[in-house]
Every structure is written in C-alpha cells, then in structure tokens.
Amino acid sequence: MFQRMDEIMIEIPDVEKPDPNAAAAVQELLGGKFGEMSTLNNYLYQSFNFRSKDKLKPFYDLVMSITAEELGHVELVSHAVNKCLRGSTAYKQPDSTPLDAVKDARLSYHFLAGAQGAMPFDSMGNPWTGANVFNSGNLVEDLLHNFFLECGARTHKMKVYEMTDHPAARAVVGFLLVRGGVHVVAYAKALEIATGVNVTKLVPVPSLSNKSFTEAAKYEEKGVHTKLYTWSDKDFSSIGQIWKGTHPEDGLPLEVIQGVPEGVPIPEAPESKEEFAPGISADEFKEIAKRLKMAGNIHD
C-alpha cells in the first residue's frame, strides 16, 4: 500500500518566467524512455513480481523503497513543468485570441489538451508507454537494467539542465540529479553483493560530478547524496545490508533513514480562465460553498 501526503520533496522557485519550451524539455524527464514514469513503473512491477522475496529480502526492500521515492519524483517533475508553463497566456475575450502567444510552442498539447499542466508524454509529445518497463524476473538482470536505467536518467537530467536556465526547472533537475545518483550507487552496491563485481567503480556515469551543477552541489553539501530512505515507518529496514559503507565518489558515510524525508507544501496553482480552468465562477463558488455547508450541517 502507499500513503500519500500533501507535500512535495523540495520547494520550487515561484518566478514570473513563462517558458513553454523549457516545459517541453522537462517533459522528457517525466514521460521519456529514461524519465521518472519509466523508473517508477520499472521498479513498481519488479516489486509486484519479485520472486523469493523472503530469501532475498534486502534486494526486495531496496526495490520497494526506491519505488516509493520515484512516485515523489513523478510528482516533483510535474510541478516543475507547471511552474515553467505558468503565465504563458493571459485571460482575454475569445475573439481576442488569448492563446495566440503559444500557438508556436514546441509542445502545444500543453495548451490544447490540458490547462497548461504536466502530461504523461516525452519532450516531443509522444505518450509514455508500458513498453518502457523491463522485468525479467532474474535478480541480477533486473538490477543491472536498473543501474543502466538510472545512469541513462542521469544523462538526460544533465542535458535538460544544460538546455534551460529556468529557475524551477533547474531547481528540480539539480535535486533529482542528487537523488538519482543515490539510486545509481544503491543498485551498483546491490549488484556487488549479488555478484561480487565492484560495479561502484563505474560511478559516476557520465563521468561529470554532480558538484559541477550549482543546483545539485548545494544538496551534496548537505549530504543528501548519502541518505537512502525506507519510505515506511517500520518496513524495508534491511536495505541497510546494501546501503552501507561510504559513497564511492567522496568517501562520506552512507545512512539509512527509517521513514520519509521532510517535504514542503504543494504550491497553489492559480486559475487560468482562458483555459477554462477550473471553470468555476465567483457565483458558482458561492453556491458550492453553500452546498458544502449544508452537507456538513454548518450554519453561519
């Protein structure tokens, strides 16, 4: 089961800098082949179908805990897309062409099929597909795939970071570079225990350090790259049999934290009248409030 909180993992800068094409680039980190929807669903189905989980509990616990974090990453990237899109258009009467400013946006589907929000697509508007999910049932093969997947995801994050200087995009991408790096090392260590091969010698892939990116370096300075969460108050603690020792890049001690990281409130998204969202007028809002009071037996 999953428990949900009305929080996201980090605070995203709230700036007046609409950039639809930046949003399109960030979409690759959501619905691309190496995006967060792919990492989430790879680990989700591997956790559903895991064989001999009692005998291989540390590996099962690892996949389970990382799955939960990936849900938060999907959420975080979605809000980054939303922040990049915010303010792209302004309300005007329909005959005044209020959406004219975005007709040449690279991914106009943000405006045609939604209300300037994230969608389960890649940077070119191709829908995410379950064909991106790999689950062989073989422990070593799946761990090796996961290591490769996280390295590929890291490469894409680095490229998107270099593609846009939008503060919301860079804040999220920088954080995810660090957390994705945790997963790279975690799967490398799992492979080492399963096979005896020192896969951590390959880290980092690509060879450029996260410390080269300002928005990632600030989290590494806080030790965020050394912490692996169980995402459960009582389960999955045996990941400590894998996530132990020191970080292969800077030698800092690794730490398992039982539970979840501290989050921040999910930001409020303003209405977009030109997109008919949420499509509730002031009078309709009053009527809804009145009906809610009646349903709750609340009297003024």
Secondary structure, 3 states (H helix, E strand, C coil): CCCCCCEECCCCCCCCCCCHHHHHHHHHHHHCCCCHHHHHHHHHHHHHCCCCCCCCHHHHHHHHHHHHHHHHHHHHHHHHHHHHHCCCCCCCCHHHCCCHHHCCCCCCHHHHCCCCCCCCECCCCCECCHHHCCCCCCHHHHHHHHHHHHHHHHHHHHHHHHHCCCHHHHHHHHHHHHHHHHHHHHHHHHHHHHHCCCHHHHCCCCCCCHHHCHHHHHHHHCCHHHEEECCCCCCCHHHHHCCCCECCCCCCECEEECCCCCCEECCCCCCEHHHCECCCCHHHHHHHHHHHHHHCCCCC
